[in-house]
Amino acid sequence: MSGLAVAYRATHEAIPLFGVYALLFADRGLSTAQISVLLAVWSLSAFLLEIPSGAWADLLDRRRVLVASGVVYVAAFATWMLWPSFWGFLLGFVLWSCSDALHSGTWEAYLFEQLSARGRPHRYARVKARAESVALVVMALAIAAAAPLHQVGGYALVGAASLGVAVLHVGVTLLLPPPVRGGIPGPAEPRSPAHETSPRAVAPAPDPGPADRTPHGWASTLREGVAQARAAGPVRRVLLGYAAVVTLVGFDEYFPLLLADDGAPVGRVALAMAGIVLLEALGTALSDRVALLTGGRHAALVLLAGALLALGAAGSGWLGAGSLGLGYALASSLYVAGDARLQHAIGQTSRTRATITSVAGVAGEVGFLVTLATVGLLTLRLELTPVVAGAALVLAVPAALAAWRMPAGAAADGPGDAAADG
């Protein structure tokens, strides 16, 4: 399962356009405020779709939901290439948010239940961290590839390569094991001495019946998942901290514009963005350890992330890019660790896991909208650089306070787990 998780996430993130699409928008004449509007629509549409799609993922075959997400993902980039204008970019972002809504919550619930069925729910943080870090390394390579692709064929070639990878992602999704709910197991993993000392497989949540797969059943699942998210104290604390740290993660959408403000050409911006993503991969690889931090140490890490982002925004050249990368790596590690905290706060047998995880997605979109609104409004009067630097420092404070109260993620691994994880 670990190998397929890596392949699934890697093909989802290996999109050359990721590092330069803000420059594509600017090249087509869009202002920073217009780009902020596009990003806000992206976030708002995901906000509206996130929880309803999570409820369907609790009732339907999650692998099919992930396949549908991949198909819409392809349509989003195709729209950008065929209609490169403000309204085309807007429609592409709406499609992308639909894809994200179908993926978010569904993937995390699917992966956690696959591992639980194999008696390894405590491996979730490490498997997720490994998949995310490898995906980010692949993303860095893809973004770096945008430089020669752009030099040879402009944004058209960068977009065509991105579209091809998105199609490949759909193919990988079709290879994922079947769901494990209702006692339907995925493919058996090889036995080893390490397996003999592992925890027993956890009984999966009941498989929804035909009566559940109706609008009434969907509404009931939606209400139950939201109610559980509100009622459980640890879950509420995770959701608050999750939203708060996304306000720092959201600054990444402005990194290409900050780098371009120094006069860097598209190729150099792509290479700098690739380096930032490599640092993000390093931070994400350590997210299972970050998930164990609590109290003051957790809050201090959040404050450090905000300070580094502010220094990077105010800096210039490779030193500024490096500070942005380090700050973003810390913020991303905290973000991925937040998901591990959430899955274990939910417990192992909840039948509304995808819905509750989608509530976290909505919380994250709220944090992202806070960042977009702050930057979008302030840049109407001020330059982008001081706005990002100041906002990173200010938003880090409530994020640190929320982090102080978050519960820890999974406990340390059992004996032999590392050997059995492959």
C-alpha positions as CSV (number, residue, x, y, z in Angstrom):
1,M,0.0,0.0,0.0
2,S,2.9,2.4,0.7
3,G,4.2,2.1,-2.8
4,L,0.9,2.8,-4.4
5,A,0.3,5.7,-2.0
6,V,3.6,7.2,-3.1
7,A,2.7,6.7,-6.8
8,Y,-0.8,8.2,-6.4
9,R,0.5,11.3,-4.6
10,A,3.5,11.7,-6.9
11,T,1.5,11.7,-10.1
12,H,-1.0,14.2,-8.6
13,E,1.7,16.7,-7.8
14,A,4.2,16.3,-10.7
15,I,2.7,19.3,-12.6
16,P,5.2,21.6,-14.2
17,L,2.6,24.5,-14.3
18,F,2.5,24.6,-10.4
19,G,5.6,26.8,-10.2
20,V,4.7,29.2,-12.9
21,Y,1.0,29.5,-13.3
22,A,0.9,32.9,-11.5
23,L,3.4,34.1,-14.1
24,L,1.2,32.7,-16.8
25,F,-1.7,34.8,-15.4
26,A,0.5,37.9,-15.2
27,D,1.7,37.3,-18.8
28,R,-1.9,37.4,-19.9
29,G,-2.3,40.8,-18.4
30,L,-3.8,39.9,-15.0
31,S,-3.0,42.2,-12.0
32,T,-2.1,40.9,-8.5
33,A,-5.6,41.8,-7.3
34,Q,-7.1,39.8,-10.2
35,I,-4.9,36.8,-9.4
36,S,-6.0,37.1,-5.8
37,V,-9.6,37.0,-7.0
38,L,-8.9,33.8,-9.0
39,L,-7.3,32.2,-6.0
40,A,-10.2,33.3,-3.8
41,V,-12.7,31.8,-6.1
42,W,-10.7,28.6,-6.2
43,S,-10.7,28.5,-2.4
44,L,-14.4,29.5,-2.0
45,S,-15.7,26.9,-4.5
46,A,-13.7,24.3,-2.6
47,F,-15.1,25.6,0.6
48,L,-18.7,25.1,-0.7
49,L,-18.0,21.6,-2.1
50,E,-15.7,20.1,0.5
51,I,-18.1,18.8,3.1
52,P,-20.8,17.6,0.7
53,S,-18.3,15.6,-1.3
54,G,-16.9,14.1,1.9
55,A,-20.3,12.9,2.9
56,W,-20.7,11.1,-0.5
57,A,-17.2,9.6,0.0
58,D,-18.5,8.0,3.2
59,L,-21.3,6.4,1.2
60,L,-19.8,5.5,-2.1
61,D,-16.8,3.5,-3.3
62,R,-13.9,5.8,-2.4
63,R,-11.7,4.6,-5.2
64,R,-14.3,5.6,-7.7
65,V,-14.6,9.0,-6.1
66,L,-10.8,9.4,-6.4
67,V,-11.0,8.4,-10.1
68,A,-13.7,11.1,-10.7
69,S,-11.4,13.6,-9.0
70,G,-8.6,12.7,-11.4
71,V,-10.8,13.2,-14.4
72,V,-11.9,16.6,-13.3
73,Y,-8.3,17.4,-12.6
74,V,-7.5,16.8,-16.2
75,A,-10.4,19.0,-17.3
76,A,-9.1,21.9,-15.2
77,F,-5.7,22.1,-16.9
78,A,-7.2,21.5,-20.3
79,T,-9.5,24.5,-19.8
80,W,-6.5,26.7,-18.9
81,M,-4.7,25.7,-22.1
82,L,-7.8,26.1,-24.4
83,W,-9.1,29.3,-22.9
84,P,-6.1,31.4,-21.5
85,S,-8.0,34.4,-20.2
86,F,-9.4,35.6,-16.9
87,W,-12.7,33.7,-17.4
88,G,-10.9,30.6,-18.6
89,F,-8.6,30.6,-15.7
90,L,-11.6,31.1,-13.4
91,L,-13.4,28.1,-14.8
92,G,-10.2,26.1,-14.6
93,F,-9.9,26.9,-10.9
94,V,-13.5,26.0,-10.3
95,L,-12.9,22.6,-11.9
96,W,-9.7,22.2,-9.9
97,S,-11.6,23.0,-6.7
98,C,-14.1,20.3,-7.6
99,S,-11.3,17.9,-8.0
100,D,-9.8,18.9,-4.7
101,A,-13.1,18.5,-2.9
102,L,-13.5,15.0,-4.3
103,H,-9.9,14.1,-3.3
104,S,-9.7,15.8,0.1
105,G,-11.0,13.7,2.9
106,T,-11.6,10.8,0.5
107,W,-7.9,10.0,0.1
108,E,-7.1,10.4,3.8
109,A,-10.0,8.2,4.9
110,Y,-9.2,5.6,2.2
111,L,-5.6,5.4,3.2
112,F,-6.3,5.2,6.9
113,E,-8.8,2.4,6.5
114,Q,-6.5,0.5,4.2
115,L,-3.9,0.6,6.9
116,S,-6.4,-0.2,9.7
117,A,-7.6,-3.3,7.8
118,R,-4.0,-4.5,7.8
119,G,-3.6,-3.8,11.6
120,R,-1.4,-0.8,11.0
121,P,-3.4,2.4,11.8
122,H,-0.4,3.7,13.7
123,R,1.6,3.7,10.4
124,Y,-0.6,6.3,8.9
125,A,1.6,9.3,9.9
126,R,4.7,7.7,8.4
127,V,3.1,6.4,5.2
128,K,1.5,9.8,4.6
129,A,4.7,11.6,5.3
130,R,6.6,9.4,3.0
131,A,4.1,9.7,0.2
132,E,3.9,13.5,0.6
133,S,7.7,14.0,0.7
134,V,8.3,11.8,-2.4
135,A,5.5,13.6,-4.2
136,L,7.1,17.0,-3.3
137,V,10.5,15.8,-4.7
138,V,8.8,14.8,-7.9
139,M,6.9,18.2,-7.9
140,A,10.2,20.0,-7.6
141,L,11.6,18.1,-10.6
142,A,8.5,18.9,-12.5
143,I,8.7,22.6,-11.7
144,A,12.4,22.7,-12.6
145,A,11.4,21.1,-15.9
146,A,9.2,24.1,-16.5
147,A,12.3,26.2,-17.2
148,P,13.5,24.2,-20.3
149,L,9.9,23.5,-21.4
150,H,9.1,27.1,-21.4
151,Q,12.3,28.0,-23.2
152,V,11.5,25.5,-26.0
153,G,7.7,25.8,-26.3
154,G,6.5,28.6,-24.0
155,Y,3.5,28.1,-21.7
156,A,1.8,25.9,-24.2
157,L,4.4,23.2,-23.8
158,V,4.4,23.5,-20.0
159,G,0.7,23.1,-20.1
160,A,0.7,20.1,-22.4
161,A,3.2,18.3,-20.2
162,S,1.1,19.1,-17.1
163,L,-2.0,17.7,-18.9
164,G,-0.1,14.5,-19.7
165,V,0.9,13.9,-16.1
166,A,-2.7,14.5,-15.0
167,V,-3.9,11.8,-17.3
168,L,-1.2,9.5,-15.9
169,H,-2.5,10.2,-12.4
170,V,-5.9,8.9,-13.5
171,G,-4.3,5.7,-14.6
172,V,-2.5,5.2,-11.3
173,T,-5.7,5.8,-9.4
174,L,-7.3,2.9,-11.3
175,L,-4.6,0.6,-9.8
176,L,-5.5,1.4,-6.2
177,P,-6.9,-1.6,-4.1
178,P,-10.6,-2.0,-3.6
179,P,-12.2,-0.5,-0.5
180,V,-12.0,-2.4,2.8
181,R,-15.3,-1.3,4.4
182,G,-17.9,-3.9,5.0
183,G,-15.3,-6.6,5.4
184,I,-14.1,-6.4,1.8
185,P,-10.3,-6.6,2.2
186,G,-7.7,-5.2,-0.1
187,P,-4.9,-7.4,-1.4
188,A,-3.1,-9.3,1.4
189,E,0.3,-8.0,2.4
190,P,3.2,-10.5,2.7
191,R,3.6,-12.0,6.2
192,S,6.8,-11.4,8.1
193,P,7.9,-11.9,11.7
194,A,7.3,-8.2,12.2
195,H,3.6,-8.8,11.3
196,E,3.3,-11.3,14.1
197,T,3.9,-8.7,16.7
198,S,1.8,-6.0,15.0
199,P,-1.6,-4.9,16.4
200,R,-4.6,-6.8,15.1
201,A,-6.4,-5.6,12.1
202,V,-9.3,-3.2,13.1
203,A,-12.8,-4.1,11.9
204,P,-13.7,-1.6,9.2
205,A,-16.7,0.7,9.5
206,P,-20.0,-0.8,8.3
207,D,-20.5,-0.8,4.6
208,P,-23.4,1.6,3.7
209,G,-26.5,0.0,2.5
210,P,-28.7,1.0,-0.5
211,A,-30.9,3.1,1.8
212,D,-27.8,5.1,2.8
213,R,-26.9,5.9,-0.8
214,T,-29.8,8.3,-1.3
215,P,-30.2,12.1,-0.8
216,H,-31.7,11.4,2.6
217,G,-28.8,9.1,3.6
218,W,-26.3,11.6,2.3
219,A,-27.9,14.4,4.4
220,S,-27.9,12.1,7.5
221,T,-24.2,11.2,7.0
222,L,-23.4,14.9,6.5
223,R,-25.2,15.9,9.8
224,E,-23.6,13.0,11.7
225,G,-20.1,13.9,10.5
226,V,-20.4,17.6,11.2
227,A,-21.9,16.8,14.7
228,Q,-19.0,14.5,15.5
229,A,-16.5,17.2,14.4
230,R,-18.2,19.7,16.7
231,A,-18.7,17.4,19.7
232,A,-15.3,15.9,20.1
233,G,-12.9,18.3,21.9
234,P,-9.6,16.9,20.5
235,V,-11.1,17.1,17.0
236,R,-12.2,20.7,17.5
237,R,-8.7,21.7,18.7
238,V,-7.1,20.1,15.7
239,L,-9.5,21.8,13.3
240,L,-8.7,25.2,14.8
241,G,-5.0,24.7,14.6
242,Y,-5.3,23.3,11.1
243,A,-7.1,26.4,9.8
244,A,-4.6,28.7,11.5
245,V,-1.5,27.1,10.1
246,V,-3.0,27.2,6.5
247,T,-2.9,31.0,6.8
248,L,0.9,30.6,6.6
249,V,0.9,27.8,4.0
250,G,-1.3,30.0,1.7
251,F,1.5,32.5,1.1
252,D,3.1,30.0,-1.4
253,E,0.7,31.2,-4.1
254,Y,2.6,34.6,-4.1
255,F,6.1,33.1,-4.1
256,P,6.6,33.3,-7.9
257,L,5.4,37.0,-7.9
258,L,7.8,37.8,-5.0
259,L,10.7,36.2,-6.9
260,A,9.8,37.9,-10.1
261,D,9.7,41.3,-8.3
262,D,13.5,40.9,-8.1
263,G,13.7,40.9,-11.9
264,A,14.2,37.1,-12.2
265,P,13.1,35.6,-15.5
266,V,10.6,32.7,-15.8
267,G,13.3,30.1,-15.9
268,R,15.1,31.3,-12.8
269,V,11.7,31.6,-10.9
270,A,11.0,28.0,-11.9
271,L,14.3,26.8,-10.6
272,A,13.9,28.8,-7.3
273,M,10.4,27.3,-6.9
274,A,11.8,23.8,-7.4
275,G,14.3,24.5,-4.6
276,I,11.6,25.7,-2.3
277,V,9.6,22.5,-3.0
278,L,12.6,20.4,-2.2
279,L,12.9,22.1,1.2
280,E,9.1,21.5,1.6
281,A,9.7,17.8,0.9
282,L,12.3,17.7,3.6
283,G,9.9,19.3,6.1
284,T,7.1,17.0,5.1
285,A,9.3,13.9,5.5
286,L,9.6,14.9,9.1
287,S,5.9,15.6,9.7
288,D,5.3,12.3,11.5
289,R,7.8,13.6,14.2
290,V,6.2,17.0,14.2
291,A,2.9,15.3,14.8
292,L,4.2,14.2,18.2
293,L,5.0,17.8,19.4
294,T,2.7,19.5,21.8
295,G,2.4,22.7,23.8
296,G,5.3,25.3,23.7
297,R,7.5,23.3,21.3
298,H,4.7,23.0,18.8
299,A,3.8,26.8,19.1
300,A,7.5,27.8,18.8
301,L,7.8,25.9,15.5
302,V,4.8,27.9,14.1
303,L,6.3,31.2,15.2
304,L,9.6,30.2,13.5
305,A,7.8,29.4,10.3
306,G,6.1,32.8,10.2
307,A,9.4,34.6,11.0
308,L,11.2,32.8,8.2
309,L,8.4,33.5,5.7
310,A,8.5,37.2,6.6
311,L,12.3,37.4,6.2
312,G,12.1,35.6,2.9
313,A,9.5,38.0,1.6
314,A,11.5,41.0,2.7
315,G,14.8,39.6,1.4
316,S,16.0,39.3,-2.2
317,G,18.0,36.9,-4.4
318,W,18.8,33.4,-3.4
319,L,19.0,34.3,0.3
320,G,15.4,35.5,0.2
321,A,14.3,32.4,-1.7
322,G,16.0,30.2,0.8
323,S,14.3,31.8,3.7
324,L,10.9,31.5,2.0
325,G,11.7,27.8,1.4
326,L,12.7,27.1,5.0
327,G,9.6,28.9,6.3
328,Y,7.3,27.1,3.9
329,A,9.0,23.8,4.7
330,L,8.1,24.3,8.4
331,A,4.6,25.4,7.7
332,S,4.0,22.5,5.3
333,S,5.3,20.0,7.9
334,L,2.9,21.4,10.5
335,Y,0.1,21.2,8.0
336,V,0.7,17.6,7.1
337,A,1.2,16.7,10.8
338,G,-2.2,18.3,11.4
339,D,-3.9,15.6,9.3
340,A,-2.2,12.8,11.3
341,R,-3.4,14.4,14.5
342,L,-6.9,14.6,13.1
343,Q,-7.1,10.9,11.9
344,H,-6.1,9.7,15.3
345,A,-8.4,12.1,17.1
346,I,-11.3,10.8,15.1
347,G,-10.5,7.2,16.1
348,Q,-10.4,4.0,14.1
349,T,-14.0,3.0,13.6
350,S,-15.9,6.2,12.6
351,R,-18.2,5.7,9.7
352,T,-18.0,9.4,8.8
353,R,-14.2,9.7,8.6
354,A,-14.3,11.3,5.1
355,T,-16.9,13.8,6.2
356,I,-15.0,14.9,9.3
357,T,-11.8,15.1,7.3
358,S,-13.6,17.3,4.8
359,V,-14.6,19.6,7.7
360,A,-10.9,20.0,8.2
361,G,-10.6,20.8,4.5
362,V,-13.2,23.6,5.0
363,A,-11.3,24.8,8.0
364,G,-8.2,25.0,5.9
365,E,-10.0,26.9,3.1
366,V,-11.1,29.4,5.7
367,G,-7.5,29.9,6.6
368,F,-6.5,30.2,3.0
369,L,-9.2,32.8,2.3
370,V,-8.0,34.8,5.3
371,T,-4.5,35.0,3.6
372,L,-5.9,35.8,0.2
373,A,-8.2,38.5,1.5
374,T,-5.4,40.0,3.5
375,V,-2.9,40.1,0.6
376,G,-5.5,41.0,-2.0
377,L,-7.0,44.0,-0.2
378,L,-3.7,45.4,1.1
379,T,-2.0,45.2,-2.3
380,L,-4.6,47.6,-3.7
381,R,-2.6,50.3,-1.8
382,L,0.7,48.7,-0.9
383,E,3.4,46.7,-2.6
384,L,3.3,42.9,-2.4
385,T,6.6,42.5,-0.6
386,P,5.8,44.4,2.6
387,V,2.3,43.1,2.7
388,V,3.4,39.4,2.7
389,A,6.2,40.1,5.2
390,G,3.9,41.9,7.6
391,A,1.0,39.4,7.2
392,A,3.2,36.4,7.8
393,L,4.3,37.8,11.2
394,V,0.8,38.8,12.2
395,L,-0.9,35.6,11.2
396,A,1.8,33.4,12.9
397,V,0.6,34.6,16.3
398,P,-2.9,33.1,16.4
399,A,-1.6,30.1,14.6
400,A,0.9,29.5,17.4
401,L,-1.8,30.0,20.1
402,A,-3.9,27.4,18.3
403,A,-1.0,25.0,18.0
404,W,-0.3,25.2,21.7
405,R,-3.7,23.4,22.4
406,M,-3.6,20.7,19.7
407,P,-3.3,17.1,20.7
408,A,-0.5,14.9,19.5
409,G,-0.7,12.5,16.6
410,A,0.1,8.8,16.6
411,A,2.3,7.2,19.2
412,A,5.7,5.8,18.4
413,D,5.8,2.9,16.0
414,G,5.8,-0.7,17.3
415,P,8.6,-3.2,16.8
416,G,9.5,-4.1,13.3
417,D,7.2,-1.5,11.7
418,A,9.8,0.1,9.5
419,A,10.7,-3.2,7.9
420,A,7.1,-4.1,7.3
421,D,6.1,-0.9,5.8
422,G,7.4,-1.4,2.3
